[in-house]
């Protein structure tokens, strides 16, 4: 899709109220006028396929044009995904039960798909064997609809609990992953997952980037749920940067546990990368996947794989103090 075509399609669907709110936020943060910001947003939209959220997340108001060209904006991200991933195979990753079955050797936990036709006896047996559960819709992203339940939620009322889950739109229940003590030390309220992106590129294949997603008091570590992210060095497995959230806040230490973020060593990181690289070859029609990996005492396990990787987390400006975005990593794998 051409830049102007993408621009006009985005313009038609634009939420101008939210864009105006964004300019107010950026005015307070940058000290620049709303008029200047609106003009620069428009220029970035036309020139770099950047939406106003791209502009905010990557702090494009502080970048030179040369630096802006290194940002993976939404338009460019969409182009990469369409080029690398055959849509006929997206469902293998988008449906959580299908994903769990396909990558059962890497998922390594108990799970049960549920629905209106679920056998109550099989459901009750699963509950009896698993006292701490994560319940999810079959499809969705950003942690929407995901809840945690323990035995006290269903003891003695299993049939009613199944009905309640169906009413909530839950499609799969899973044994809760217990993370490694070191990951617990960073943030105990959520499973802190590594977002590892693999590319089967024209130039080479492997891991293009990795970020540790860190919870901030909620059950989920997603940045859309208030979590933060820090970049992982692919060689050492240590965090290279401060944590940053979607609002542009940065943290040298975790605000709840006071654990230092820069230099934190992710356990089993090499094993996690090896697992992702191996899994990436299982569906060769899907050449660009972002894997969410949890680290347990026994090693890495998959939480899910993303057929349409979010471009937002890698763009957080705090990960690139020099203002240079992640495009340089992608260019080592593909021509963009």
C-alpha positions as semicolon CSV with decimal commas, in nm:
position;residue;x (nm);y (nm);z (nm)
1;X;0,000;0,000;0,000
2;X;0,138;0,342;-0,098
3;X;0,205;0,609;0,160
4;X;-0,075;0,839;0,038
5;X;-0,323;0,552;0,016
6;X;-0,241;0,443;0,372
7;X;-0,260;0,805;0,490
8;X;-0,608;0,863;0,350
9;X;-0,742;0,533;0,480
10;X;-0,614;0,619;0,826
11;X;-0,756;0,971;0,793
12;X;-1,106;0,836;0,732
13;X;-1,091;0,622;1,049
14;X;-0,912;0,882;1,259
15;X;-1,035;0,944;1,614
16;X;-0,980;1,320;1,611
17;X;-1,082;1,359;1,975
18;X;-0,808;1,120;2,090
19;X;-0,560;1,285;1,855
20;X;-0,642;1,623;2,013
21;X;-0,593;1,471;2,359
22;X;-0,260;1,334;2,243
23;X;-0,145;1,678;2,133
24;X;-0,230;1,811;2,481
25;X;-0,018;1,536;2,639
26;X;0,272;1,600;2,401
27;X;0,249;1,977;2,447
28;X;0,299;1,931;2,822
29;X;0,581;1,681;2,769
30;X;0,771;1,854;2,489
31;X;0,702;2,223;2,553
32;X;0,611;2,266;2,186
33;X;0,291;2,433;2,070
34;X;-0,011;2,235;1,957
35;X;0,007;2,399;1,616
36;X;0,368;2,289;1,569
37;X;0,285;1,936;1,688
38;X;-0,016;1,905;1,457
39;X;0,191;2,021;1,160
40;X;0,473;1,779;1,243
41;X;0,223;1,493;1,297
42;X;0,073;1,559;0,953
43;X;0,417;1,569;0,792
44;X;0,518;1,244;0,963
45;X;0,192;1,079;0,855
46;X;0,255;1,162;0,490
47;X;0,631;1,107;0,486
48;X;0,679;0,817;0,729
49;X;0,333;0,648;0,747
50;X;0,321;0,743;1,116
51;X;-0,009;0,765;1,303
52;X;-0,047;0,997;1,599
53;X;0,015;0,704;1,838
54;X;0,336;0,622;1,650
55;X;0,430;0,986;1,688
56;X;0,365;0,975;2,063
57;X;0,525;0,639;2,140
58;X;0,843;0,701;1,941
59;X;0,860;1,063;2,063
60;X;0,902;1,169;1,701
61;X;0,877;1,535;1,796
62;X;1,233;1,514;1,927
63;X;1,380;1,325;1,629
64;X;1,551;1,448;1,316
65;X;1,418;1,328;0,981
66;X;1,710;1,087;0,955
67;X;1,616;0,938;1,292
68;X;1,246;0,926;1,203
69;X;1,330;0,710;0,904
70;X;1,460;0,443;1,142
71;X;1,126;0,407;1,322
72;X;0,901;0,113;1,235
73;X;0,568;0,295;1,210
74;X;0,229;0,131;1,187
75;X;0,218;0,166;0,809
76;X;0,560;0,007;0,766
77;X;0,481;-0,264;1,020
78;X;0,163;-0,355;0,830
79;X;0,364;-0,378;0,508
80;X;0,622;-0,608;0,668
81;X;0,357;-0,840;0,816
82;X;0,162;-0,865;0,490
83;X;0,482;-0,941;0,304
84;X;0,617;-1,200;0,547
85;X;0,304;-1,378;0,677
86;X;0,053;-1,568;0,463
87;X;-0,289;-1,474;0,603
88;X;-0,419;-1,825;0,537
89;X;-0,199;-1,941;0,826
90;X;-0,269;-1,664;1,079
91;X;-0,533;-1,877;1,254
92;X;-0,264;-2,120;1,371
93;X;-0,139;-1,843;1,601
94;X;-0,452;-1,635;1,656
95;X;-0,659;-1,922;1,801
96;X;-0,505;-1,999;2,139
97;X;-0,622;-2,362;2,151
98;X;-0,484;-2,429;1,803
99;X;-0,155;-2,267;1,901
100;X;-0,129;-2,471;2,222
101;X;-0,188;-2,794;2,031
102;X;0,057;-2,707;1,752
103;X;0,335;-2,604;1,992
104;X;0,255;-2,841;2,278
105;X;0,623;-2,929;2,328
106;X;0,700;-2,563;2,402
107;X;0,375;-2,478;2,587
108;X;0,425;-2,756;2,845
109;X;0,120;-2,697;3,064
110;X;-0,231;-2,831;3,108
111;X;-0,511;-2,657;2,922
112;X;-0,872;-2,715;2,820
113;X;-1,079;-2,556;2,547
114;X;-1,428;-2,477;2,672
115;X;-1,760;-2,365;2,529
116;X;-2,137;-2,420;2,560
117;X;-2,094;-2,789;2,468
118;X;-1,816;-2,864;2,717
119;X;-1,864;-3,190;2,906
120;X;-1,929;-3,085;3,270
121;X;-1,751;-3,395;3,400
122;X;-1,437;-3,324;3,196
123;X;-1,448;-2,962;3,311
124;X;-1,483;-3,063;3,677
125;X;-1,196;-3,310;3,641
126;X;-0,972;-3,039;3,496
127;X;-1,057;-2,806;3,785
128;X;-0,983;-3,081;4,037
129;X;-0,638;-3,131;3,886
130;X;-0,551;-2,762;3,847
131;X;-0,624;-2,527;4,134
132;X;-0,480;-2,206;3,985
133;X;-0,596;-2,108;3,637
134;X;-0,564;-1,842;3,371
135;X;-0,880;-1,801;3,160
136;X;-0,867;-1,643;2,814
137;X;-1,086;-1,574;2,512
138;X;-0,980;-1,798;2,222
139;X;-0,876;-1,491;2,022
140;X;-0,764;-1,143;2,118
141;X;-0,460;-0,943;2,218
142;X;-0,325;-0,691;2,469
143;X;-0,447;-0,902;2,761
144;X;-0,813;-0,818;2,693
145;X;-1,051;-1,057;2,869
146;X;-0,780;-1,254;3,050
147;X;-0,848;-1,338;3,416
148;X;-0,696;-1,549;3,691
149;X;-0,907;-1,786;3,902
150;X;-0,823;-2,005;4,200
151;X;-1,009;-2,294;4,360
152;X;-1,207;-2,063;4,587
153;X;-1,384;-1,924;4,281
154;X;-1,542;-2,258;4,185
155;X;-1,528;-2,499;4,481
156;X;-1,866;-2,673;4,507
157;X;-2,015;-2,476;4,215
158;X;-1,832;-2,610;3,911
159;X;-2,138;-2,607;3,681
160;X;-2,215;-2,243;3,765
161;X;-1,849;-2,152;3,713
162;X;-1,852;-2,307;3,364
163;X;-2,164;-2,109;3,279
164;X;-2,003;-1,786;3,405
165;X;-1,691;-1,845;3,197
166;X;-1,903;-1,904;2,887
167;X;-2,093;-1,582;2,955
168;X;-1,762;-1,395;2,978
169;X;-1,656;-1,529;2,638
170;X;-1,376;-1,744;2,781
171;X;-1,264;-2,011;2,534
172;X;-0,965;-2,170;2,703
173;X;-0,846;-2,230;3,059
174;X;-0,483;-2,306;3,138
175;X;-0,272;-2,414;3,430
176;X;-0,106;-2,096;3,561
177;X;0,261;-2,065;3,478
178;X;0,483;-2,027;3,784
179;X;0,773;-1,806;3,684
180;X;1,138;-1,837;3,782
181;X;1,226;-1,680;4,121
182;X;1,447;-1,424;3,948
183;X;1,155;-1,313;3,731
184;X;0,939;-1,307;4,043
185;X;1,197;-1,077;4,201
186;X;1,140;-0,827;3,922
187;X;0,759;-0,825;3,962
188;X;0,559;-1,095;4,145
189;X;0,207;-0,985;4,046
190;X;0,235;-1,093;3,683
191;X;0,426;-1,344;3,473
192;X;0,690;-1,122;3,315
193;X;0,728;-1,249;2,960
194;X;0,996;-1,198;2,698
195;X;0,873;-1,078;2,360
196;X;1,112;-1,249;2,116
197;X;1,061;-1,172;1,746
198;X;1,194;-1,412;1,483
199;X;1,233;-1,346;1,113
200;X;1,282;-1,595;0,832
201;X;1,426;-1,322;0,617
202;X;1,563;-1,303;0,266
203;X;1,911;-1,222;0,399
204;X;1,921;-1,436;0,712
205;X;1,695;-1,587;0,977
206;X;1,691;-1,568;1,355
207;X;1,593;-1,334;1,639
208;X;1,553;-0,973;1,531
209;X;1,481;-0,826;1,875
210;X;1,383;-0,917;2,231
211;X;1,219;-0,718;2,509
212;X;1,128;-0,812;2,862
213;X;0,771;-0,708;2,938
214;X;0,743;-0,621;3,306
215;X;0,423;-0,597;3,506
216;X;0,345;-0,300;3,725
217;X;0,102;-0,436;3,982
218;X;-0,161;-0,604;3,762
219;X;-0,207;-0,970;3,665
220;X;-0,090;-0,894;3,310
221;X;0,247;-0,762;3,200
222;X;0,114;-0,605;2,878
223;X;0,204;-0,243;2,811
224;X;-0,164;-0,182;2,735
225;X;-0,234;-0,288;3,095
226;X;0,015;-0,041;3,241
227;X;0,323;-0,260;3,215
228;X;0,664;-0,155;3,089
229;X;0,932;-0,300;2,863
230;X;1,311;-0,307;2,854
231;X;1,534;-0,423;2,574
232;X;1,726;-0,750;2,613
233;X;2,079;-0,779;2,479
234;X;2,074;-1,080;2,246
235;X;2,428;-1,182;2,338
236;X;2,424;-1,159;2,717
237;X;2,053;-1,190;2,802
238;X;2,080;-0,879;3,021
239;X;1,852;-0,577;3,007
240;X;2,020;-0,294;2,819
241;X;1,781;-0,013;2,897
242;X;1,556;0,141;3,156
243;X;1,196;0,023;3,162
244;X;0,952;0,234;2,962
245;X;0,575;0,232;2,948
246;X;0,333;0,340;2,677
247;X;0,284;0,682;2,836
248;X;0,654;0,757;2,803
249;X;0,745;0,710;3,170
250;X;1,083;0,552;3,237
251;X;1,210;0,351;3,533
252;X;1,563;0,267;3,642
253;X;1,419;0,044;3,917
254;X;1,088;-0,136;3,937
255;X;0,845;0,100;4,115
256;X;0,703;-0,178;4,336
257;X;0,995;-0,414;4,404
258;X;1,283;-0,165;4,361
259;X;1,467;-0,427;4,153
260;X;1,725;-0,260;3,924
261;X;1,619;-0,291;3,561
262;X;1,936;-0,210;3,365
263;X;2,169;-0,509;3,386
264;X;1,902;-0,753;3,509
265;X;1,994;-1,099;3,374
266;X;1,705;-1,298;3,225
267;X;1,741;-1,666;3,322
268;X;1,750;-1,925;3,040
269;X;1,758;-1,651;2,776
270;X;1,978;-1,845;2,534
271;X;1,744;-2,145;2,569
272;X;1,445;-1,915;2,506
273;X;1,600;-1,787;2,182
274;X;1,684;-2,140;2,069
275;X;1,325;-2,247;2,138
276;X;1,187;-1,958;1,932
277;X;1,426;-2,016;1,644
278;X;1,327;-2,382;1,627
279;X;0,954;-2,305;1,648
280;X;0,987;-2,039;1,378
281;X;1,058;-2,309;1,119
282;X;0,745;-2,512;1,197
283;X;0,514;-2,295;0,986
284;X;0,744;-2,151;0,716
285;X;0,454;-1,958;0,562
286;X;0,466;-1,739;0,875
287;X;0,805;-1,572;0,853
288;X;0,769;-1,297;1,116
289;X;0,641;-1,407;1,457
290;X;0,659;-1,240;1,797
291;X;0,671;-1,511;2,063
292;X;0,572;-1,443;2,425
293;X;0,795;-1,657;2,643
294;X;0,771;-1,717;3,018
295;X;1,071;-1,835;3,218
296;X;1,009;-2,107;3,476
297;X;1,253;-2,290;3,703
298;X;1,254;-2,565;3,442
299;X;1,328;-2,332;3,151
300;X;1,135;-2,130;2,893
301;X;0,775;-2,201;2,786
302;X;0,548;-2,039;2,531
303;X;0,256;-1,826;2,639
304;X;0,152;-1,745;2,282
305;X;0,274;-1,648;1,938
306;X;0,163;-1,337;1,754
307;X;0,090;-1,351;1,382
308;X;0,068;-0,971;1,362
309;X;0,345;-0,849;1,592
310;X;0,284;-0,514;1,757
311;X;0,528;-0,249;1,644
312;X;0,468;-0,034;1,952
313;X;0,691;-0,192;2,217
314;X;1,015;-0,181;2,012
315;X;0,957;0,186;1,936
316;X;0,957;0,319;2,291
317;X;1,206;0,603;2,265
318;X;1,360;0,518;2,600
319;X;1,508;0,206;2,442
320;X;1,698;0,421;2,194
321;X;1,848;0,722;2,375
322;X;2,027;0,820;2,055
323;X;1,689;0,848;1,880
324;X;1,767;0,567;1,637
325;X;1,481;0,319;1,596
326;X;1,471;-0,052;1,534
327;X;1,470;-0,047;1,154
328;X;1,844;-0,116;1,152
329;X;1,777;-0,459;1,304
330;X;1,512;-0,541;1,044
331;X;1,740;-0,438;0,760
332;X;1,984;-0,711;0,859
333;X;1,710;-0,963;0,771
334;X;1,501;-0,806;0,493
335;X;1,509;-0,511;0,254
336;X;1,277;-0,235;0,373
